[in-house]
Amino acid sequence: MSEEREEELSGLQYLSQERPEAMQHLLAFFKESGKHLDPKTRFLISVVTKVINFSPRGLRQYMPRALKEGASRDELLDAILCSYPAAGLTKVVDAIEVFRELDREGKLGAAPAALAAEPEAQWVPVLRAEEVPAGEARVVGVGHRQLAVYNVGGEFLATANACVHQGGYLGDGFLDGEVVICPLHGWQFNVRSGACITRPGQQVKAYEVRVREGQVEVLV
């Protein structure tokens, strides 16, 4: 049994000993509140609540159990996304990282072929170099993606446009050297690497950029 599971059981056992009547009512409530739901639905609801409270341990527990009860990978992703109004984008993104960790560990079954196959990257022209003065940025669309293109002292760099905090447009932010400041809440990112300075460990995707005959191209 894992150390985390032992700690969880120890906590429940302690409460059962110290507050037996309260725990009896609490456990009865949990049983009664879900008796008309099928197991798959109960576990998907549990995934939503674990995203809102952001409990990595809870997500690691309930996502595989939802799959075992018949949920699909897409249903798990939808459950995470449906948490957004209450949880916010940061917790949703963090929950997706837990999903990916479980996937890499082989605990979410085989990925569909369409998801497993990585499309071949290609250079896509996005704008003319003169459209982005030094020290400024522009928002561009590439298929379903929105990117921010930056001119850092004559060198062009690019990242995903959405801030990982609450989706602010980085391309509309203030550029200070290689650091862009999100216009919504001031989160800062290194535009070369995509690394978040405000919250280390968070990151926006950074893209390779080149300039050919005055045309800025991004590898996507």
N, C-alpha and C positions, 0 to 999 in steps of 0.2 A: 504494500500500500504506500502511495506517495506521501511525502512529508506534508504537503498541502492538504491532502485528504485526511490525514491523521489529525492535523490541526483543526480542520472543519468538524470532524467527529468529536474531538475533545471539547470544542466549544459547545456543541449541541448537548453532549453528555453533561457538561458542567451546568448548563442552563436547566436541563431536565432534573438535575439533582437539587439545584438551588431554587428554582422557580417551577416546580412540577405542574402546578395548576395552570400557570400562564402558558407553558409549553404545550400542555394538553389541548388547551383552547386554540392555540396558534396552529398546531398541526391539524386539528379538526377543521379549522377554517380553510387551510390550504386544500385539504381533501374535498371539502364541500364545494369550494369555489370553482373547481375544475372538473366536477364529475360529469358534466354534460358535454365536455370537449373530448374529441378523440386525441390520442397521445401525440400525433404529429402536430396538431394545432397547439396543444399545450406547450410543447417544446419550442415551436416557432415563436410563441408569445414570450417564452422565457428568454429566447435570443434577443427579442426586442427590448425587454427590460434590462438585460445585461449590457446592451449597447448604451441605453440611456444612463445607467449607473456606471458605465464602463468598468466591467469586471472581467479582465482577461481570463481568470480562472473559471468564471461562470460560462463565458463564451466557449472555452475549450471543453467544458463539460456538456453544454447543451447543443452545440452545433452537431457533433457526431451523433448524439442521441436523436435529434430531429431526423437526421439522415437514416438512422436505423429504423425509425418509425415510418419511413416512406417519403420524407421530404426530398426534393431535388436540390441540386446545387443552386439552381436559379431561384428557388423558393428561399433558400438561405440568404442569398444576396438581396432579394426583395425585402426580406424581413429586416436586414441591416439598413437598407435604404429607407424603409418606412419609419425607422426610428428618427430620421433627420429632424422633423419639426420639434421634437422634444429634446433630442440629444445634441443637435448642432453638427456641423460638418467635421470638426476635429475628432469627435468621438466616433463618427461613422468611418472616417479614414482609419483611425486606430483599430476599429473592429475589423475592417477589411484586412489590415496587416495580420491580425490573429487568424482570420480566414486563410490567408496565404501561407502562414506558418503551418497550420494544420494540413493544408493541401500539400506543402512540401514534405511533410512527415507521412503522407499517404493515408491520412485519417479521414479524408473526404471523398474517397473513391477516385476513379479515373476521371480526368478532365475530358470533356467532349472534344472531339478532334478539331472542331472549328475554333475552340478556345486554346487548345494546346499548340496549334500551328502559329508560328510568328510570321506575319507577312514580311516580305523583303523590304528593307528600308530603301528610300529613294530621295534624291534631292528635289526639293520643290521650291520654285521661285515664289517669294511672298511680297516683296516690294522693291522699289528702287532705293539705292543707298542714300540718295539725296533727300529722301522723304523722312529720314530720321537724323536730325542734327546731333552733334556730339553732346553727351550728357542727357539725352532724352530717350524715350521709349515709345513704341507704337504697338497697338493690338492688331493682330492679323488672324484670319481664319484659314485653317488648312483642313479641309474635309470636315470631320466632326470635332476637330480640335480647335481650341483658341490658344494662341501663343502670344507672348510678349517678346518683342525684339528690341534690344538695347544697343545704343551706340556708346561704347565706353572708350572715349579718347580716340575714336576712329576705328576701333575694333568692334565687330558686331557679335553679339551673344544673344541667346534665346532661351526662354524657359516656358513652362506651362503658365498660362495667364492667371489661373485661379489661386488665390492664397489658400493655404491649407487650414487657416483658422475659420473664416466664414465666407470664403469665396470671393473676396475683394479682387478687383482687377489690378494685377501688378503692373500691367502696361500703362495704367493711369497714375501710378505712384511716383514718388520722388526718387530720382536716381542720384546716388552719391558715390562716385567711383564705381566699384563693382557691387555696391549694395543698393538694393531697391527697397523702399519703404512703402508698405501697403497703405493705400489711401483710407482704408476703413478704420483700422485699429492700430496701425503703426508697426505691424510685424515686419521684421527685416530678413532679407534673403540675399545670399551671395549669388549673383546672376551667372557666374561662371560655373559653379558647381550645383546650384539649386539648393544648397544647404540653408536651413533656417537658423539665423543667428539668435532670434528671440527665444526659440524653443529648440535647443539642440536635440538632434535625433529626428526631427521633422524635416521634410524636404519636398520641393517641387521638382518636377522633371526638367533637366537641362538638355538642350539639343545642340548638336553640332551645326555650325553655321559657316558658310563661305560666301565670298563675293566674286561674281564672274561678270565681267563687262558691265559693272555698275549695278548688277542685279543681286540682291541678297537672297540666298538660297538656304533652306533649312533641311536637314536630313531627318525624315520622319518615316 
